[in-house]
Amino acid sequence: MKTNIGVFFGGRSTEHEISVISANQAINAIDKSKYDVTPVYITKDGKWFTGAPLLELKNFRDIPALLKQCEPVYMRPIFGDYNLYYTNPKGMFGKKTVDCKLDVVIPVLHGANGEDGTFEGIMDSIGIPYAGCDTLSSANGMDKITMKMILRENNIPVVDYLWFTDRQWFAKRDELIGNVESQLGYPVIVKPANLGSSIGIGCARNRNELIEKVDDASRYAARIIVEHMVEQLQEINCSVLGDCDEFETSVLEEPIKSTDILSYTDKYMGGTKGTKGMQASAKKIPADLPADMTAEIKRLAGETFRVLSCHGVSRVDVIVDKATGKIYVNEINTIPGSLSFYLWEATGLTFDKLMDKLVSLAVKRNSRREQKTFSFSQNIFAMGGGAKNGMKGKA
């Protein structure tokens, strides 16, 4: 019997459409002679659907019509239950579960409510093997503030930054503006703390632009980060594959941007290539860098993956300050666009083998987790009078 892979995509995220594209690429790359595939599409309002029509990307041009051809489903948060359940089983004696239970899950959920540990927590509750980072590393990788705190603590270079909440911004705007101007100076980059795909990100070169960009970022997130802007920058990306104890790095790429910041259009539209995801963006592969700089960027990418306890495939984005030669880690993408398959193909690992590796890593991690102790056999409620008096057994 083939292993049944559940590929989850879409989601309640501003990166919804990119998730659909990445998932379609992943599904097409899976070796159908070895695996069955069950697509599970999560709508923008959080409903789950499955069905063969989800396998065709062109069907997403008319989502209401597409969903009429699919079945709404859900999973129960019960450990060991890997079934997909029909939300609306037909008739009193109709089937309640989809024919094949899932064996492994591959989440391709970019951004909030998917890449940030939310979905991973559901999978952990069920106990099903799933590819990619776990709840903690997903949350830490997604939040740019927490991520930079962890990296800085581990001597991984990041640019200077400040952060605050949207409520702090509206309550004491002048004080925060003063902090930015005295501690960072212009220009700065303003970002929502927990979004990707360059959404809500802007450059501010003066006070008026700072106010405008923070106001815009606060539309998307409650926590805002303001970073020193490296003006003579070169952006380099490196993918990492494995787990935090054993991993490998890909060749490097240099994305080609059309503005100060690599935009959503630069990344995903690629001119008129709006169905190809991250691979559509202009880039140099491999990046044209000196050997020693290439080695250092790969080292920093691997260290970032390691200290954040990452798993599966991630992409680490770094900044090279061409004026000083300094290298800074910008961010990690724990579910990268297109799963960074183009970087691994350039490294010598085909997309189908990358998917094989993700399945293998998911099963291996789950097996290791099952060897850990999660509870004790003793029942303190049956141990006599001590337990009734509280933790310390005192009256």
Secondary structure in CASP SS format (residue, H / E / C, confidence):
PFRMAT SS
TARGET T0000
AUTHOR 0000-0000-0000
METHOD secondary structure of the structure
MODEL  1
M C 1.00
K C 1.00
T E 1.00
N E 1.00
I E 1.00
G E 1.00
V E 1.00
F E 1.00
F E 1.00
G E 1.00
G C 1.00
R C 1.00
S C 1.00
T C 1.00
E C 1.00
H H 1.00
E H 1.00
I H 1.00
S H 1.00
V H 1.00
I H 1.00
S H 1.00
A H 1.00
N H 1.00
Q H 1.00
A H 1.00
I H 1.00
N H 1.00
A H 1.00
I C 1.00
D C 1.00
K C 1.00
S C 1.00
K C 1.00
Y E 1.00
D E 1.00
V E 1.00
T E 1.00
P E 1.00
V E 1.00
Y E 1.00
I E 1.00
T C 1.00
K C 1.00
D C 1.00
G C 1.00
K C 1.00
W E 1.00
F E 1.00
T E 1.00
G C 1.00
A H 1.00
P H 1.00
L H 1.00
L H 1.00
E C 1.00
L H 1.00
K H 1.00
N H 1.00
F H 1.00
R H 1.00
D C 1.00
I H 1.00
P H 1.00
A H 1.00
L H 1.00
L H 1.00
K H 1.00
Q C 1.00
C C 1.00
E E 1.00
P E 1.00
V E 1.00
Y E 1.00
M C 1.00
R C 1.00
P C 1.00
I C 1.00
F C 1.00
G C 1.00
D C 1.00
Y C 1.00
N C 1.00
L C 1.00
Y E 1.00
Y E 1.00
T C 1.00
N C 1.00
P C 1.00
K C 1.00
G C 1.00
M C 1.00
F C 1.00
G C 1.00
K C 1.00
K C 1.00
T E 1.00
V C 1.00
D C 1.00
C C 1.00
K C 1.00
L C 1.00
D C 1.00
V E 1.00
V E 1.00
I E 1.00
P E 1.00
V E 1.00
L C 1.00
H C 1.00
G C 1.00
A C 1.00
N C 1.00
G C 1.00
E C 1.00
D C 1.00
G C 1.00
T H 1.00
F H 1.00
E H 1.00
G H 1.00
I H 1.00
M H 1.00
D H 1.00
S H 1.00
I H 1.00
G C 1.00
I C 1.00
P C 1.00
Y E 1.00
A C 1.00
G C 1.00
C C 1.00
D C 1.00
T H 1.00
L H 1.00
S H 1.00
S H 1.00
A H 1.00
N H 1.00
G H 1.00
M H 1.00
D C 1.00
K H 1.00
I H 1.00
T H 1.00
M H 1.00
K H 1.00
M H 1.00
I H 1.00
L H 1.00
R H 1.00
E H 1.00
N C 1.00
N C 1.00
I C 1.00
P C 1.00
V C 1.00
V C 1.00
D C 1.00
Y E 1.00
L E 1.00
W E 1.00
F E 1.00
T E 1.00
D H 1.00
R H 1.00
Q H 1.00
W H 1.00
F H 1.00
A H 1.00
K C 1.00
R H 1.00
D H 1.00
E H 1.00
L H 1.00
I H 1.00
G H 1.00
N H 1.00
V H 1.00
E H 1.00
S H 1.00
Q H 1.00
L C 1.00
G C 1.00
Y C 1.00
P C 1.00
V E 1.00
I E 1.00
V E 1.00
K E 1.00
P E 1.00
A C 1.00
N C 1.00
L C 1.00
G C 1.00
S C 1.00
S C 1.00
I C 1.00
G C 1.00
I C 1.00
G E 1.00
C E 1.00
A E 1.00
R C 1.00
N C 1.00
R H 1.00
N H 1.00
E H 1.00
L H 1.00
I H 1.00
E H 1.00
K H 1.00
V H 1.00
D H 1.00
D H 1.00
A H 1.00
S C 1.00
R C 1.00
Y C 1.00
A C 1.00
A C 1.00
R E 1.00
I E 1.00
I E 1.00
V E 1.00
E E 1.00
H E 1.00
M C 1.00
V C 1.00
E C 1.00
Q C 1.00
L E 1.00
Q E 1.00
E E 1.00
I E 1.00
N E 1.00
C E 1.00
S E 1.00
V E 1.00
L E 1.00
G E 1.00
D E 1.00
C C 1.00
D C 1.00
E E 1.00
F E 1.00
E E 1.00
T E 1.00
S E 1.00
V E 1.00
L E 1.00
E E 1.00
E E 1.00
P E 1.00
I C 1.00
K C 1.00
S C 1.00
T C 1.00
D C 1.00
I C 1.00
L C 1.00
S C 1.00
Y H 1.00
T H 1.00
D H 1.00
K H 1.00
Y H 1.00
M H 1.00
G C 1.00
G C 1.00
T C 1.00
K C 1.00
G C 1.00
T C 1.00
K C 1.00
G H 1.00
M H 1.00
Q H 1.00
A H 1.00
S C 1.00
A C 1.00
K E 1.00
K E 1.00
I C 1.00
P C 1.00
A C 1.00
D C 1.00
L C 1.00
P C 1.00
A H 1.00
D H 1.00
M H 1.00
T H 1.00
A H 1.00
E H 1.00
I H 1.00
K H 1.00
R H 1.00
L H 1.00
A H 1.00
G H 1.00
E H 1.00
T H 1.00
F H 1.00
R H 1.00
V H 1.00
L C 1.00
S C 1.00
C C 1.00
H E 1.00
G E 1.00
V E 1.00
S E 1.00
R E 1.00
V E 1.00
D E 1.00
V E 1.00
I E 1.00
V E 1.00
D E 1.00
K C 1.00
A C 1.00
T C 1.00
G C 1.00
K C 1.00
I E 1.00
Y E 1.00
V E 1.00
N E 1.00
E E 1.00
I E 1.00
N E 1.00
T C 1.00
I C 1.00
P C 1.00
G H 1.00
S H 1.00
L H 1.00
S H 1.00
F H 1.00
Y H 1.00
L H 1.00
W H 1.00
E H 1.00
A H 1.00
T H 1.00
G C 1.00
L C 1.00
T C 1.00
F H 1.00
D H 1.00
K H 1.00
L H 1.00
M H 1.00
D H 1.00
K H 1.00
L H 1.00
V H 1.00
S H 1.00
L H 1.00
A H 1.00
V H 1.00
K H 1.00
R H 1.00
N H 1.00
S H 1.00
R H 1.00
R H 1.00
E H 1.00
Q C 1.00
K C 1.00
T C 1.00
F C 1.00
S C 1.00
F C 1.00
S C 1.00
Q C 1.00
N C 1.00
I H 1.00
F H 1.00
A H 1.00
M C 1.00
G C 1.00
G H 1.00
G H 1.00
A H 1.00
K H 1.00
N H 1.00
G C 1.00
M C 1.00
K C 1.00
G C 1.00
K C 1.00
A C 1.00
END
